[in-house]
Amino acid sequence: MTEKNLREYRAIILLGGRAQTEPGLRVTVMATDGEEAFMLLEEKYGNGTVFDLHNEEDASTIR
């Protein structure tokens, strides 16, 4: 059995949408890539939820 290469993705969920005035909910999700992390967050918080999703390793890579 092969093990998935999981990476940590962090997100800030804007539960009130873009007009939210309160700080966002900070969550962490383990996924193989950004697309899977996005799908996991949509499953949990609902389709169309506004959030900022990133991976620290990818964010610090020179583009």
mmCIF file of the N, C-alpha and C atoms, coordinates in Angstrom:
data_MODEL
# 
_entry.id   MODEL 
# 
loop_
_atom_site.group_PDB 
_atom_site.id 
_atom_site.type_symbol 
_atom_site.label_atom_id 
_atom_site.label_alt_id 
_atom_site.label_comp_id 
_atom_site.label_asym_id 
_atom_site.label_entity_id 
_atom_site.label_seq_id 
_atom_site.pdbx_PDB_ins_code 
_atom_site.Cartn_x 
_atom_site.Cartn_y 
_atom_site.Cartn_z 
_atom_site.occupancy 
_atom_site.B_iso_or_equiv 
_atom_site.pdbx_formal_charge 
_atom_site.auth_seq_id 
_atom_site.auth_comp_id 
_atom_site.auth_asym_id 
_atom_site.auth_atom_id 
_atom_site.pdbx_PDB_model_num 
ATOM 1   N N  . MET A 1 1  ? 0.842   -1.184 0.000  1.00 0.00 ? 1  MET A N  1 
ATOM 2   C CA . MET A 1 1  ? 0.000   0.000  0.000  1.00 0.00 ? 1  MET A CA 1 
ATOM 3   C C  . MET A 1 1  ? 0.886   1.247  0.000  1.00 0.00 ? 1  MET A C  1 
ATOM 4   N N  . THR A 1 2  ? 0.630   2.166  -0.884 1.00 0.00 ? 2  THR A N  1 
ATOM 5   C CA . THR A 1 2  ? 1.418   3.391  -0.945 1.00 0.00 ? 2  THR A CA 1 
ATOM 6   C C  . THR A 1 2  ? 0.739   4.478  -0.123 1.00 0.00 ? 2  THR A C  1 
ATOM 7   N N  . GLU A 1 3  ? 1.562   5.308  0.480  1.00 0.00 ? 3  GLU A N  1 
ATOM 8   C CA . GLU A 1 3  ? 1.056   6.390  1.317  1.00 0.00 ? 3  GLU A CA 1 
ATOM 9   C C  . GLU A 1 3  ? 0.994   7.679  0.511  1.00 0.00 ? 3  GLU A C  1 
ATOM 10  N N  . LYS A 1 4  ? -0.092  8.431  0.676  1.00 0.00 ? 4  LYS A N  1 
ATOM 11  C CA . LYS A 1 4  ? -0.211  9.715  -0.020 1.00 0.00 ? 4  LYS A CA 1 
ATOM 12  C C  . LYS A 1 4  ? 0.826   10.681 0.548  1.00 0.00 ? 4  LYS A C  1 
ATOM 13  N N  . ASN A 1 5  ? 1.333   11.545 -0.300 1.00 0.00 ? 5  ASN A N  1 
ATOM 14  C CA . ASN A 1 5  ? 2.279   12.561 0.116  1.00 0.00 ? 5  ASN A CA 1 
ATOM 15  C C  . ASN A 1 5  ? 1.475   13.801 0.541  1.00 0.00 ? 5  ASN A C  1 
ATOM 16  N N  . LEU A 1 6  ? 1.032   13.834 1.796  1.00 0.00 ? 6  LEU A N  1 
ATOM 17  C CA . LEU A 1 6  ? 0.182   14.918 2.279  1.00 0.00 ? 6  LEU A CA 1 
ATOM 18  C C  . LEU A 1 6  ? 0.997   16.150 2.643  1.00 0.00 ? 6  LEU A C  1 
ATOM 19  N N  . ARG A 1 7  ? 0.401   17.300 2.369  1.00 0.00 ? 7  ARG A N  1 
ATOM 20  C CA . ARG A 1 7  ? 1.024   18.584 2.707  1.00 0.00 ? 7  ARG A CA 1 
ATOM 21  C C  . ARG A 1 7  ? 0.018   19.401 3.501  1.00 0.00 ? 7  ARG A C  1 
ATOM 22  N N  . GLU A 1 8  ? 0.520   20.287 4.322  1.00 0.00 ? 8  GLU A N  1 
ATOM 23  C CA . GLU A 1 8  ? -0.344  21.126 5.149  1.00 0.00 ? 8  GLU A CA 1 
ATOM 24  C C  . GLU A 1 8  ? -0.746  22.390 4.394  1.00 0.00 ? 8  GLU A C  1 
ATOM 25  N N  . TYR A 1 9  ? -2.042  22.640 4.342  1.00 0.00 ? 9  TYR A N  1 
ATOM 26  C CA . TYR A 1 9  ? -2.582  23.855 3.742  1.00 0.00 ? 9  TYR A CA 1 
ATOM 27  C C  . TYR A 1 9  ? -3.319  24.621 4.822  1.00 0.00 ? 9  TYR A C  1 
ATOM 28  N N  . ARG A 1 10 ? -3.113  25.917 4.861  1.00 0.00 ? 10 ARG A N  1 
ATOM 29  C CA . ARG A 1 10 ? -3.790  26.781 5.829  1.00 0.00 ? 10 ARG A CA 1 
ATOM 30  C C  . ARG A 1 10 ? -4.790  27.657 5.101  1.00 0.00 ? 10 ARG A C  1 
ATOM 31  N N  . ALA A 1 11 ? -5.895  27.915 5.780  1.00 0.00 ? 11 ALA A N  1 
ATOM 32  C CA . ALA A 1 11 ? -6.941  28.727 5.172  1.00 0.00 ? 11 ALA A CA 1 
ATOM 33  C C  . ALA A 1 11 ? -7.548  29.657 6.206  1.00 0.00 ? 11 ALA A C  1 
ATOM 34  N N  . ILE A 1 12 ? -8.029  30.784 5.733  1.00 0.00 ? 12 ILE A N  1 
ATOM 35  C CA . ILE A 1 12 ? -8.822  31.701 6.546  1.00 0.00 ? 12 ILE A CA 1 
ATOM 36  C C  . ILE A 1 12 ? -10.198 31.724 5.900  1.00 0.00 ? 12 ILE A C  1 
ATOM 37  N N  . ILE A 1 13 ? -11.193 31.231 6.630  1.00 0.00 ? 13 ILE A N  1 
ATOM 38  C CA . ILE A 1 13 ? -12.562 31.121 6.125  1.00 0.00 ? 13 ILE A CA 1 
ATOM 39  C C  . ILE A 1 13 ? -13.312 32.407 6.456  1.00 0.00 ? 13 ILE A C  1 
ATOM 40  N N  . LEU A 1 14 ? -13.908 33.029 5.450  1.00 0.00 ? 14 LEU A N  1 
ATOM 41  C CA . LEU A 1 14 ? -14.730 34.220 5.647  1.00 0.00 ? 14 LEU A CA 1 
ATOM 42  C C  . LEU A 1 14 ? -16.185 33.769 5.663  1.00 0.00 ? 14 LEU A C  1 
ATOM 43  N N  . LEU A 1 15 ? -16.697 33.452 6.850  1.00 0.00 ? 15 LEU A N  1 
ATOM 44  C CA . LEU A 1 15 ? -18.028 32.878 6.982  1.00 0.00 ? 15 LEU A CA 1 
ATOM 45  C C  . LEU A 1 15 ? -19.133 33.839 6.568  1.00 0.00 ? 15 LEU A C  1 
ATOM 46  N N  . GLY A 1 16 ? -18.879 35.138 6.640  1.00 0.00 ? 16 GLY A N  1 
ATOM 47  C CA . GLY A 1 16 ? -19.881 36.114 6.234  1.00 0.00 ? 16 GLY A CA 1 
ATOM 48  C C  . GLY A 1 16 ? -19.688 36.595 4.804  1.00 0.00 ? 16 GLY A C  1 
ATOM 49  N N  . GLY A 1 17 ? -18.847 35.917 4.037  1.00 0.00 ? 17 GLY A N  1 
ATOM 50  C CA . GLY A 1 17 ? -18.566 36.348 2.669  1.00 0.00 ? 17 GLY A CA 1 
ATOM 51  C C  . GLY A 1 17 ? -17.594 37.516 2.662  1.00 0.00 ? 17 GLY A C  1 
ATOM 52  N N  . ARG A 1 18 ? -17.485 38.180 1.540  1.00 0.00 ? 18 ARG A N  1 
ATOM 53  C CA . ARG A 1 18 ? -16.530 39.286 1.394  1.00 0.00 ? 18 ARG A CA 1 
ATOM 54  C C  . ARG A 1 18 ? -16.884 40.499 2.257  1.00 0.00 ? 18 ARG A C  1 
ATOM 55  N N  . ALA A 1 19 ? -18.142 40.636 2.647  1.00 0.00 ? 19 ALA A N  1 
ATOM 56  C CA . ALA A 1 19 ? -18.577 41.780 3.452  1.00 0.00 ? 19 ALA A CA 1 
ATOM 57  C C  . ALA A 1 19 ? -18.367 41.541 4.946  1.00 0.00 ? 19 ALA A C  1 
ATOM 58  N N  . GLN A 1 20 ? -17.711 40.468 5.311  1.00 0.00 ? 20 GLN A N  1 
ATOM 59  C CA . GLN A 1 20 ? -17.508 40.106 6.714  1.00 0.00 ? 20 GLN A CA 1 
ATOM 60  C C  . GLN A 1 20 ? -16.707 41.180 7.437  1.00 0.00 ? 20 GLN A C  1 
ATOM 61  N N  . THR A 1 21 ? -17.124 41.524 8.644  1.00 0.00 ? 21 THR A N  1 
ATOM 62  C CA . THR A 1 21 ? -16.400 42.511 9.437  1.00 0.00 ? 21 THR A CA 1 
ATOM 63  C C  . THR A 1 21 ? -15.609 41.853 10.569 1.00 0.00 ? 21 THR A C  1 
ATOM 64  N N  . GLU A 1 22 ? -15.923 40.613 10.920 1.00 0.00 ? 22 GLU A N  1 
ATOM 65  C CA . GLU A 1 22 ? -15.215 39.876 11.977 1.00 0.00 ? 22 GLU A CA 1 
ATOM 66  C C  . GLU A 1 22 ? -13.990 39.163 11.384 1.00 0.00 ? 22 GLU A C  1 
ATOM 67  N N  . PRO A 1 23 ? -12.998 38.863 12.236 1.00 0.00 ? 23 PRO A N  1 
ATOM 68  C CA . PRO A 1 23 ? -11.842 38.097 11.732 1.00 0.00 ? 23 PRO A CA 1 
ATOM 69  C C  . PRO A 1 23 ? -12.282 36.732 11.218 1.00 0.00 ? 23 PRO A C  1 
ATOM 70  N N  . GLY A 1 24 ? -11.572 36.202 10.252 1.00 0.00 ? 24 GLY A N  1 
ATOM 71  C CA . GLY A 1 24 ? -11.913 34.904 9.677  1.00 0.00 ? 24 GLY A CA 1 
ATOM 72  C C  . GLY A 1 24 ? -11.533 33.747 10.586 1.00 0.00 ? 24 GLY A C  1 
ATOM 73  N N  . LEU A 1 25 ? -12.127 32.604 10.323 1.00 0.00 ? 25 LEU A N  1 
ATOM 74  C CA . LEU A 1 25 ? -11.837 31.369 11.044 1.00 0.00 ? 25 LEU A CA 1 
ATOM 75  C C  . LEU A 1 25 ? -10.591 30.743 10.425 1.00 0.00 ? 25 LEU A C  1 
ATOM 76  N N  . ARG A 1 26 ? -9.571  30.493 11.222 1.00 0.00 ? 26 ARG A N  1 
ATOM 77  C CA . ARG A 1 26 ? -8.319  29.913 10.719 1.00 0.00 ? 26 ARG A CA 1 
ATOM 78  C C  . ARG A 1 26 ? -8.371  28.399 10.874 1.00 0.00 ? 26 ARG A C  1 
ATOM 79  N N  . VAL A 1 27 ? -8.108  27.702 9.768  1.00 0.00 ? 27 VAL A N  1 
ATOM 80  C CA . VAL A 1 27 ? -8.142  26.239 9.779  1.00 0.00 ? 27 VAL A CA 1 
ATOM 81  C C  . VAL A 1 27 ? -6.930  25.687 9.035  1.00 0.00 ? 27 VAL A C  1 
ATOM 82  N N  . THR A 1 28 ? -6.625  24.421 9.319  1.00 0.00 ? 28 THR A N  1 
ATOM 83  C CA . THR A 1 28 ? -5.551  23.710 8.644  1.00 0.00 ? 28 THR A CA 1 
ATOM 84  C C  . THR A 1 28 ? -6.129  22.427 8.075  1.00 0.00 ? 28 THR A C  1 
ATOM 85  N N  . VAL A 1 29 ? -5.729  22.076 6.867  1.00 0.00 ? 29 VAL A N  1 
ATOM 86  C CA . VAL A 1 29 ? -6.196  20.852 6.220  1.00 0.00 ? 29 VAL A CA 1 
ATOM 87  C C  . VAL A 1 29 ? -4.991  20.156 5.598  1.00 0.00 ? 29 VAL A C  1 
ATOM 88  N N  . MET A 1 30 ? -4.972  18.824 5.679  1.00 0.00 ? 30 MET A N  1 
ATOM 89  C CA . MET A 1 30 ? -3.911  18.032 5.062  1.00 0.00 ? 30 MET A CA 1 
ATOM 90  C C  . MET A 1 30 ? -4.436  17.474 3.748  1.00 0.00 ? 30 MET A C  1 
ATOM 91  N N  . ALA A 1 31 ? -3.698  17.736 2.655  1.00 0.00 ? 31 ALA A N  1 
ATOM 92  C CA . ALA A 1 31 ? -4.126  17.301 1.329  1.00 0.00 ? 31 ALA A CA 1 
ATOM 93  C C  . ALA A 1 31 ? -2.902  17.064 0.452  1.00 0.00 ? 31 ALA A C  1 
ATOM 94  N N  . THR A 1 32 ? -3.119  16.358 -0.658 1.00 0.00 ? 32 THR A N  1 
ATOM 95  C CA . THR A 1 32 ? -2.002  16.076 -1.571 1.00 0.00 ? 32 THR A CA 1 
ATOM 96  C C  . THR A 1 32 ? -1.658  17.270 -2.445 1.00 0.00 ? 32 THR A C  1 
ATOM 97  N N  . ASP A 1 33 ? -2.655  18.136 -2.724 1.00 0.00 ? 33 ASP A N  1 
ATOM 98  C CA . ASP A 1 33 ? -2.395  19.327 -3.530 1.00 0.00 ? 33 ASP A CA 1 
ATOM 99  C C  . ASP A 1 33 ? -3.451  20.391 -3.218 1.00 0.00 ? 33 ASP A C  1 
ATOM 100 N N  . GLY A 1 34 ? -3.288  21.567 -3.806 1.00 0.00 ? 34 GLY A N  1 
ATOM 101 C CA . GLY A 1 34 ? -4.199  22.680 -3.549 1.00 0.00 ? 34 GLY A CA 1 
ATOM 102 C C  . GLY A 1 34 ? -5.628  22.397 -3.970 1.00 0.00 ? 34 GLY A C  1 
ATOM 103 N N  . GLU A 1 35 ? -5.796  21.666 -5.066 1.00 0.00 ? 35 GLU A N  1 
ATOM 104 C CA . GLU A 1 35 ? -7.138  21.353 -5.551 1.00 0.00 ? 35 GLU A CA 1 
ATOM 105 C C  . GLU A 1 35 ? -7.890  20.464 -4.553 1.00 0.00 ? 35 GLU A C  1 
ATOM 106 N N  . GLU A 1 36 ? -7.193  19.466 -4.008 1.00 0.00 ? 36 GLU A N  1 
ATOM 107 C CA . GLU A 1 36 ? -7.819  18.593 -3.016 1.00 0.00 ? 36 GLU A CA 1 
ATOM 108 C C  . GLU A 1 36 ? -8.146  19.378 -1.750 1.00 0.00 ? 36 GLU A C  1 
ATOM 109 N N  . ALA A 1 37 ? -7.238  20.260 -1.323 1.00 0.00 ? 37 ALA A N  1 
ATOM 110 C CA . ALA A 1 37 ? -7.485  21.086 -0.138 1.00 0.00 ? 37 ALA A CA 1 
ATOM 111 C C  . ALA A 1 37 ? -8.720  21.957 -0.352 1.00 0.00 ? 37 ALA A C  1 
ATOM 112 N N  . PHE A 1 38 ? -8.847  22.542 -1.538 1.00 0.00 ? 38 PHE A N  1 
ATOM 113 C CA . PHE A 1 38 ? -10.005 23.371 -1.884 1.00 0.00 ? 38 PHE A CA 1 
ATOM 114 C C  . PHE A 1 38 ? -11.292 22.554 -1.786 1.00 0.00 ? 38 PHE A C  1 
ATOM 115 N N  . MET A 1 39 ? -11.286 21.342 -2.348 1.00 0.00 ? 39 MET A N  1 
ATOM 116 C CA . MET A 1 39 ? -12.476 20.489 -2.322 1.00 0.00 ? 39 MET A CA 1 
ATOM 117 C C  . MET A 1 39 ? -12.850 20.089 -0.889 1.00 0.00 ? 39 MET A C  1 
ATOM 118 N N  . LEU A 1 40 ? -11.842 19.774 -0.069 1.00 0.00 ? 40 LEU A N  1 
ATOM 119 C CA . LEU A 1 40 ? -12.112 19.407 1.320  1.00 0.00 ? 40 LEU A CA 1 
ATOM 120 C C  . LEU A 1 40 ? -12.757 20.563 2.089  1.00 0.00 ? 40 LEU A C  1 
ATOM 121 N N  . LEU A 1 41 ? -12.267 21.774 1.852  1.00 0.00 ? 41 LEU A N  1 
ATOM 122 C CA . LEU A 1 41 ? -12.843 22.943 2.524  1.00 0.00 ? 41 LEU A CA 1 
ATOM 123 C C  . LEU A 1 41 ? -14.259 23.225 2.044  1.00 0.00 ? 41 LEU A C  1 
ATOM 124 N N  . GLU A 1 42 ? -14.504 23.081 0.756  1.00 0.00 ? 42 GLU A N  1 
ATOM 125 C CA . GLU A 1 42 ? -15.857 23.295 0.231  1.00 0.00 ? 42 GLU A CA 1 
ATOM 126 C C  . GLU A 1 42 ? -16.830 22.261 0.781  1.00 0.00 ? 42 GLU A C  1 
ATOM 127 N N  . GLU A 1 43 ? -16.376 21.015 0.940  1.00 0.00 ? 43 GLU A N  1 
ATOM 128 C CA . GLU A 1 43 ? -17.228 19.966 1.514  1.00 0.00 ? 43 GLU A CA 1 
ATOM 129 C C  . GLU A 1 43 ? -17.637 20.326 2.939  1.00 0.00 ? 43 GLU A C  1 
ATOM 130 N N  . LYS A 1 44 ? -16.688 20.828 3.708  1.00 0.00 ? 44 LYS A N  1 
ATOM 131 C CA . LYS A 1 44 ? -16.946 21.108 5.118  1.00 0.00 ? 44 LYS A CA 1 
ATOM 132 C C  . LYS A 1 44 ? -17.717 22.413 5.337  1.00 0.00 ? 44 LYS A C  1 
ATOM 133 N N  . TYR A 1 45 ? -17.368 23.469 4.592  1.00 0.00 ? 45 TYR A N  1 
ATOM 134 C CA . TYR A 1 45 ? -17.943 24.791 4.851  1.00 0.00 ? 45 TYR A CA 1 
ATOM 135 C C  . TYR A 1 45 ? -18.975 25.241 3.827  1.00 0.00 ? 45 TYR A C  1 
ATOM 136 N N  . GLY A 1 46 ? -19.186 24.447 2.786  1.00 0.00 ? 46 GLY A N  1 
ATOM 137 C CA . GLY A 1 46 ? -20.219 24.758 1.809  1.00 0.00 ? 46 GLY A CA 1 
ATOM 138 C C  . GLY A 1 46 ? -19.661 25.322 0.513  1.00 0.00 ? 46 GLY A C  1 
ATOM 139 N N  . ASN A 1 47 ? -20.372 25.032 -0.561 1.00 0.00 ? 47 ASN A N  1 
ATOM 140 C CA . ASN A 1 47 ? -19.997 25.504 -1.886 1.00 0.00 ? 47 ASN A CA 1 
ATOM 141 C C  . ASN A 1 47 ? -20.112 27.032 -1.949 1.00 0.00 ? 47 ASN A C  1 
ATOM 142 N N  . GLY A 1 48 ? -19.115 27.685 -2.503 1.00 0.00 ? 48 GLY A N  1 
ATOM 143 C CA . GLY A 1 48 ? -19.154 29.135 -2.628 1.00 0.00 ? 48 GLY A CA 1 
ATOM 144 C C  . GLY A 1 48 ? -18.605 29.885 -1.427 1.00 0.00 ? 48 GLY A C  1 
ATOM 145 N N  . THR A 1 49 ? -18.127 29.163 -0.407 1.00 0.00 ? 49 THR A N  1 
ATOM 146 C CA . THR A 1 49 ? -17.537 29.821 0.762  1.00 0.00 ? 49 THR A CA 1 
ATOM 147 C C  . THR A 1 49 ? -16.283 30.577 0.333  1.00 0.00 ? 49 THR A C  1 
ATOM 148 N N  . VAL A 1 50 ? -16.107 31.771 0.848  1.00 0.00 ? 50 VAL A N  1 
ATOM 149 C CA . VAL A 1 50 ? -14.941 32.592 0.508  1.00 0.00 ? 50 VAL A CA 1 
ATOM 150 C C  . VAL A 1 50 ? -13.835 32.286 1.506  1.00 0.00 ? 50 VAL A C  1 
ATOM 151 N N  . PHE A 1 51 ? -12.639 31.947 0.981  1.00 0.00 ? 51 PHE A N  1 
ATOM 152 C CA . PHE A 1 51 ? -11.511 31.704 1.873  1.00 0.00 ? 51 PHE A CA 1 
ATOM 153 C C  . PHE A 1 51 ? -10.196 31.975 1.166  1.00 0.00 ? 51 PHE A C  1 
ATOM 154 N N  . ASP A 1 52 ? -9.168  32.197 1.983  1.00 0.00 ? 52 ASP A N  1 
ATOM 155 C CA . ASP A 1 52 ? -7.801  32.361 1.498  1.00 0.00 ? 52 ASP A CA 1 
ATOM 156 C C  . ASP A 1 52 ? -7.089  31.051 1.809  1.00 0.00 ? 52 ASP A C  1 
ATOM 157 N N  . LEU A 1 53 ? -6.597  30.360 0.797  1.00 0.00 ? 53 LEU A N  1 
ATOM 158 C CA . LEU A 1 53 ? -5.957  29.057 0.965  1.00 0.00 ? 53 LEU A CA 1 
ATOM 159 C C  . LEU A 1 53 ? -4.518  29.141 0.477  1.00 0.00 ? 53 LEU A C  1 
ATOM 160 N N  . HIS A 1 54 ? -3.582  28.648 1.303  1.00 0.00 ? 54 HIS A N  1 
ATOM 161 C CA . HIS A 1 54 ? -2.189  28.635 0.861  1.00 0.00 ? 54 HIS A CA 1 
ATOM 162 C C  . HIS A 1 54 ? -1.397  27.539 1.560  1.00 0.00 ? 54 HIS A C  1 
ATOM 163 N N  . ASN A 1 55 ? -0.257  27.230 0.983  1.00 0.00 ? 55 ASN A N  1 
ATOM 164 C CA . ASN A 1 55 ? 0.695   26.276 1.515  1.00 0.00 ? 55 ASN A CA 1 
ATOM 165 C C  . ASN A 1 55 ? 1.969   27.066 1.775  1.00 0.00 ? 55 ASN A C  1 
ATOM 166 N N  . GLU A 1 56 ? 2.474   27.021 3.001  1.00 0.00 ? 56 GLU A N  1 
ATOM 167 C CA . GLU A 1 56 ? 3.652   27.822 3.374  1.00 0.00 ? 56 GLU A CA 1 
ATOM 168 C C  . GLU A 1 56 ? 4.851   27.533 2.476  1.00 0.00 ? 56 GLU A C  1 
ATOM 169 N N  . GLU A 1 57 ? 5.062   26.278 2.145  1.00 0.00 ? 57 GLU A N  1 
ATOM 170 C CA . GLU A 1 57 ? 6.200   25.898 1.300  1.00 0.00 ? 57 GLU A CA 1 
ATOM 171 C C  . GLU A 1 57 ? 6.081   26.529 -0.090 1.00 0.00 ? 57 GLU A C  1 
ATOM 172 N N  . ASP A 1 58 ? 4.894   26.455 -0.674 1.00 0.00 ? 58 ASP A N  1 
ATOM 173 C CA . ASP A 1 58 ? 4.669   27.058 -1.994 1.00 0.00 ? 58 ASP A CA 1 
ATOM 174 C C  . ASP A 1 58 ? 4.767   28.581 -1.931 1.00 0.00 ? 58 ASP A C  1 
ATOM 175 N N  . ALA A 1 59 ? 4.279   29.155 -0.857 1.00 0.00 ? 59 ALA A N  1 
ATOM 176 C CA . ALA A 1 59 ? 4.263   30.618 -0.728 1.00 0.00 ? 59 ALA A CA 1 
ATOM 177 C C  . ALA A 1 59 ? 5.689   31.188 -0.632 1.00 0.00 ? 59 ALA A C  1 
ATOM 178 N N  . SER A 1 60 ? 6.605   30.416 -0.070 1.00 0.00 ? 60 SER A N  1 
ATOM 179 C CA . SER A 1 60 ? 7.975   30.919 0.094  1.00 0.00 ? 60 SER A CA 1 
ATOM 180 C C  . SER A 1 60 ? 8.887   30.571 -1.089 1.00 0.00 ? 60 SER A C  1 
ATOM 181 N N  . THR A 1 61 ? 8.369   29.849 -2.077 1.00 0.00 ? 61 THR A N  1 
ATOM 182 C CA . THR A 1 61 ? 9.152   29.486 -3.261 1.00 0.00 ? 61 THR A CA 1 
ATOM 183 C C  . THR A 1 61 ? 9.281   30.672 -4.207 1.00 0.00 ? 61 THR A C  1 
ATOM 184 N N  . ILE A 1 62 ? 10.473  30.870 -4.734 1.00 0.00 ? 62 ILE A N  1 
ATOM 185 C CA . ILE A 1 62 ? 10.697  31.951 -5.694 1.00 0.00 ? 62 ILE A CA 1 
ATOM 186 C C  . ILE A 1 62 ? 10.000  31.612 -7.004 1.00 0.00 ? 62 ILE A C  1 
ATOM 187 N N  . ARG A 1 63 ? 9.282   32.576 -7.531 1.00 0.00 ? 63 ARG A N  1 
ATOM 188 C CA . ARG A 1 63 ? 8.538   32.334 -8.778 1.00 0.00 ? 63 ARG A CA 1 
ATOM 189 C C  . ARG A 1 63 ? 9.304   32.856 -9.962 1.00 0.00 ? 63 ARG A C  1 
# 
